[in-house]
Amino acid sequence: MLAAPQVQAYLVDLDGTLYRPGLVKLGMTVELVVFGAHRIAWLKAFRQEHELMRHETASSGAEFLPSPFAVQLQRAADRLGVQASKLEAVVRDFMIERPSKWIRLAKNNSLLEEIATFHARGGKTALVSDYPAERKLKALEARSSFDVVISNGEKSGLTRLKPAPAGYLMAAHALSVDPKNCLVLGDRSDADGKAAEAAGMQFRLIR
């Protein structure tokens, strides 16, 4: 029987993996009702475009330029009949800035501690996210635990969404680690799991 490849790098998803989403969703539901009920339809359209684009990636390997985030914004704005810049302001407010305080309270502490320990012992680490990640990592007080951040909508060059393996392969390349020696940690088998399989990486489902 062949030995399992040695894990030299953790490649980690963010949303639903590094924090528990239930509290964040509850907090943001309250904030939307109180402060932004008129924007619920905007955020719903934005999220729906994300899942449509994920399906396009899974079925045809679609690439989105200049970034999936920019394409998602424009498609949702076109559907709603609003300016993309106005939609982006709402998205950044209600999906990136406001959730930070709830994310801080919903940390997956055991996993964050495991990653920090792995990193401190010389393991290489990368964060791979289909959404902007830097603000959320700051809220989690976890940026120092990651050598590399590959995130959609930020300066990473990512043009495909999971389950395409592109983000994880970019991370492995940036860390100079063979894909077979990378362990992907994520909360979705249909996204992170399939991306890991396509990249020839190991996968661990985080619940």
C-alpha positions as CSV (number, residue, x, y, z in Angstrom):
1,M,0.0,0.0,0.0
2,L,1.4,3.4,-1.0
3,A,2.0,5.9,1.7
4,A,-0.1,9.1,1.7
5,P,1.8,12.2,0.3
6,Q,3.4,14.3,3.0
7,V,1.4,17.5,3.7
8,Q,3.7,20.5,3.2
9,A,1.1,23.2,2.7
10,Y,-2.4,24.0,3.9
11,L,-4.5,25.7,1.3
12,V,-7.6,27.1,3.1
13,D,-11.0,28.4,2.0
14,L,-12.4,31.4,4.0
15,D,-16.1,31.8,4.1
16,G,-17.8,29.0,6.1
17,T,-14.4,27.5,6.9
18,L,-12.5,30.0,9.0
19,Y,-15.7,31.2,10.7
20,R,-19.1,29.7,11.5
21,P,-21.5,31.3,9.1
22,G,-24.7,31.0,11.2
23,L,-24.0,33.9,13.5
24,V,-22.8,36.1,10.7
25,K,-25.9,35.4,8.6
26,L,-28.1,36.2,11.6
27,G,-26.3,39.4,12.4
28,M,-26.4,40.6,8.8
29,T,-30.0,39.7,8.4
30,V,-30.9,42.0,11.3
31,E,-28.7,44.8,9.9
32,L,-30.2,44.5,6.4
33,V,-33.8,44.7,7.8
34,V,-32.9,47.7,10.0
35,F,-30.4,49.6,7.8
36,G,-30.7,48.3,4.2
37,A,-34.0,46.5,3.5
38,H,-34.2,48.3,0.1
39,R,-30.8,46.6,-0.8
40,I,-31.8,43.0,-0.1
41,A,-32.8,42.5,-3.8
42,W,-29.4,43.9,-4.9
43,L,-27.4,41.5,-2.7
44,K,-29.6,38.6,-3.7
45,A,-29.0,39.3,-7.4
46,F,-25.3,39.5,-6.7
47,R,-25.2,36.2,-4.9
48,Q,-27.3,34.5,-7.6
49,E,-24.8,35.6,-10.3
50,H,-22.0,34.0,-8.2
51,E,-23.7,30.6,-8.3
52,L,-24.5,31.0,-12.0
53,M,-20.9,31.7,-12.7
54,R,-19.7,28.8,-10.5
55,H,-21.9,26.6,-12.6
56,E,-20.4,28.0,-15.8
57,T,-17.0,27.2,-14.5
58,A,-18.0,23.7,-13.5
59,S,-19.7,22.9,-16.8
60,S,-17.4,24.7,-19.3
61,G,-14.3,26.0,-17.5
62,A,-15.4,29.5,-18.1
63,E,-12.9,32.3,-17.5
64,F,-14.0,35.8,-16.3
65,L,-12.0,38.8,-17.1
66,P,-10.7,41.1,-15.6
67,S,-11.9,39.2,-12.6
68,P,-14.9,37.1,-11.6
69,F,-15.8,39.7,-9.0
70,A,-15.9,42.5,-11.6
71,V,-18.0,40.3,-14.0
72,Q,-20.4,39.3,-11.2
73,L,-20.9,43.0,-10.3
74,Q,-21.6,44.0,-13.9
75,R,-24.0,41.1,-14.6
76,A,-26.0,41.7,-11.4
77,A,-26.0,45.5,-12.1
78,D,-27.3,44.9,-15.6
79,R,-30.0,42.6,-14.3
80,L,-31.1,45.2,-11.7
81,G,-30.8,48.1,-14.0
82,V,-28.4,50.0,-11.7
83,Q,-24.9,51.4,-12.0
84,A,-22.2,48.8,-11.2
85,S,-20.4,51.4,-9.0
86,K,-23.6,51.8,-6.9
87,L,-24.0,48.0,-6.5
88,E,-20.3,47.6,-5.6
89,A,-20.7,50.2,-2.8
90,V,-23.6,48.2,-1.3
91,V,-21.8,44.9,-1.7
92,R,-18.6,46.2,-0.1
93,D,-20.7,47.7,2.8
94,F,-22.9,44.7,3.5
95,M,-20.8,41.8,2.4
96,I,-17.3,42.9,3.4
97,E,-17.2,45.8,5.9
98,R,-20.3,45.3,8.1
99,P,-19.9,41.5,8.5
100,S,-16.4,41.9,10.0
101,K,-17.7,42.4,13.5
102,W,-19.8,39.3,13.3
103,I,-17.0,37.3,11.7
104,R,-14.8,38.2,14.7
105,L,-17.3,36.7,17.0
106,A,-17.8,33.6,14.9
107,K,-14.2,32.5,14.5
108,N,-13.5,28.8,14.0
109,N,-10.9,29.0,16.8
110,S,-9.8,25.4,16.7
111,L,-9.1,25.5,13.0
112,L,-7.4,28.9,13.2
113,E,-5.2,27.6,16.0
114,E,-4.3,24.4,14.0
115,I,-3.3,26.5,11.0
116,A,-1.2,28.9,13.2
117,T,0.6,26.0,14.8
118,F,1.2,24.3,11.4
119,H,2.6,27.6,10.1
120,A,4.8,28.2,13.2
121,R,6.3,24.8,12.7
122,G,7.4,25.6,9.2
123,G,4.4,24.5,7.2
124,K,3.4,26.7,4.3
125,T,0.0,28.2,4.1
126,A,-2.3,30.0,1.6
127,L,-5.8,31.4,1.8
128,V,-7.8,30.8,-1.4
129,S,-11.2,32.6,-1.7
130,D,-13.8,33.3,-4.3
131,Y,-14.5,36.6,-2.6
132,P,-12.3,39.5,-1.4
133,A,-10.5,38.2,1.7
134,E,-8.1,40.7,3.2
135,R,-10.7,42.6,5.3
136,K,-12.2,39.4,6.7
137,L,-8.7,38.0,7.5
138,K,-8.1,41.2,9.5
139,A,-11.3,40.7,11.4
140,L,-10.2,37.1,12.2
141,E,-6.8,38.4,13.3
142,A,-5.3,35.7,11.1
143,R,-3.4,37.4,8.3
144,S,0.0,36.5,9.8
145,S,-0.9,32.8,9.6
146,F,-0.9,32.9,5.8
147,D,2.1,33.2,3.5
148,V,-0.1,33.8,0.4
149,V,-3.6,35.1,-0.2
150,I,-5.3,34.3,-3.5
151,S,-8.7,36.1,-3.5
152,N,-11.2,37.1,-6.2
153,G,-11.6,40.8,-6.5
154,E,-8.2,41.6,-5.1
155,K,-4.7,41.7,-6.7
156,S,-4.2,38.0,-7.3
157,G,-4.9,37.4,-11.0
158,L,-7.7,34.9,-10.3
159,T,-10.0,34.5,-13.3
160,R,-11.9,31.3,-12.5
161,L,-14.2,30.3,-9.6
162,K,-14.1,27.0,-7.7
163,P,-14.5,24.2,-8.6
164,A,-11.9,25.2,-11.1
165,P,-8.5,24.3,-9.6
166,A,-6.9,27.6,-10.7
167,G,-6.8,29.3,-7.4
168,Y,-5.4,26.4,-5.5
169,L,-2.8,25.7,-8.3
170,M,-1.8,29.4,-8.1
171,A,-1.3,29.1,-4.4
172,A,0.8,25.9,-4.7
173,H,3.0,27.6,-7.3
174,A,3.4,30.7,-5.1
175,L,4.4,28.5,-2.2
176,S,6.7,26.3,-4.4
177,V,5.0,23.1,-3.2
178,D,4.0,20.2,-5.4
179,P,0.2,19.9,-5.6
180,K,0.2,16.4,-4.3
181,N,1.8,17.7,-1.0
182,C,-1.0,20.3,-0.5
183,L,-4.0,19.8,1.7
184,V,-7.1,21.8,0.9
185,L,-9.3,22.7,3.8
186,G,-12.9,23.8,2.9
187,D,-16.5,23.6,3.8
188,R,-17.9,22.6,0.3
189,S,-17.2,19.3,-1.3
190,D,-18.8,20.6,-4.5
191,A,-16.5,23.6,-4.7
192,D,-13.3,23.1,-2.6
193,G,-13.4,19.3,-2.8
194,K,-13.8,19.2,-6.6
195,A,-11.2,21.9,-7.0
196,A,-8.7,19.9,-4.9
197,E,-9.4,16.7,-6.8
198,A,-8.9,18.5,-10.1
199,A,-5.6,19.9,-8.8
200,G,-4.3,16.6,-7.6
201,M,-4.4,17.7,-4.0
202,Q,-5.7,16.2,-0.8
203,F,-8.9,17.5,0.7
204,R,-10.4,17.8,4.2
205,L,-14.0,18.8,4.6
206,I,-14.5,21.4,7.4
207,R,-18.0,21.2,9.1
